Amino acid sequence: MFEHSATLSPVRRSTVARYYQPWPAPVQAAHYTDSTVLSDISHWVTALRQQGKVAPEVTFTITTDDPPTGLLTDPTGTHPLPLKAFLVLSHRGLHVLDPHTFHRTYHSPTDREWST
């Protein structure tokens, strides 16, 4: 399995988005582990939109709740990204999965990195 490290700024490198198996169609996913990662996830979604990998109307916002919740908004509605959930980019676009559902389908990455 491979890990993808998304470069979010010229100065620092982040591993917010990783590739997960199963092969032959791995997905890229960001795991909301603590509130500090939400900003990186937001930047990742913005980069995906700018690269044309998701629709122009896809947005990601962050609530002021405690703990904060990410909100993925797409043409089908608004989808909360609660703590411990995964934001997954697959061939179908971005979607939110709870940890149980995610780990039933995908395997954790190894330490080998892919560059974008």
N, C-alpha and C positions, 0 to 999 in steps of 0.2 A: 504494500500500500504506500501511497505517496502523500506527502503533506504539501500544501500550497501556502506560501507566505505572501500575502498581498502587501505591496509597498504602498503605504498610505501617505507618506511624505518623503521628501528627498533625504531627510535626516534620520528617521527611525523606521524600523521594519516591524511589522506586526504579523501575527499568525492568527488573525481573527477569522479568516476564511480558509478552511482546509478541504482537501479532497477526501472523500470517504468511498469505500467499496460498497456494493459489489461490482465487480468487473463483468462485462466490458463497458459498463456505463456508470462510472463513478459520478458522484455529485459533489458540489462544493457547498460547504455548510459552515455557518458561524454559530457557535455555542454561547448562549447568554449565561455566563458563569457569575458575573457580578456587574454592578452598575457602571464600572469604569469601561467596560467593553462596548456599551451601547453606542458611544460616540464613534468608535471604530466601525461598528456594524453600519451605522448611518453613512459613514464615508464610503464603505464598500458598496452599499446600495446605490449611492450617487454615482460612483465609478461605473457600476454595471449599467445604469441608465445612460450615462454619457457614452459608453462603448456600444450601445444598442443591444445589449444582452437581455434587457428587460424593457417593457413598454415605457414610453415617455411619461405616462401618467402614474407610474409606480413611485410611491414615496415611502419614506421611513421617518417617523417622528418619535419623540421620547416624551412620555408623560412626566409629571412632577410628583407622582405617587411615591410612596415609600414602601418597598423599593420601586424604582421607576419601571415602567413597562414600555417596551418598544411597540410601535403600531405600524404595521405594514398595510399600506392602502394601495389597492389595485382595482381594476375594473370590476372585480367581483365583490368588493367591499373592504372593510377594515378588519384586519386580523391581528389580535394582540400577540406579542412575543413576551410571555411571562418569564420570570427567572427560571433558569435550567432548561428552557426550550431551545430548539434549533431553528435557525432561518436557513432554509435549504434552497439552493439553486440547482434545478434539474433541467432537463430538456423541456419541461412544461412551464418553466419560469420559477419565481420565488414562492415558497410556501412555508408555513410554520408547522413544525412537528414537536409533540411532547417527547421527552426523553425515552419513554417506553417504546413508543411507535418508531422513533428514529433508530434505536439500537436493535429492534427486531429486524430491521431492513439493512442497516449499514454497519460497517466495521470501522473501528478507529484507524486513523492513519499511522504510518510508521514515521521515522525521523528523516526519511528522504524527502527533499523539497523539490517542488516544481516552481519554475519562475514563470511570470506572466509575460 
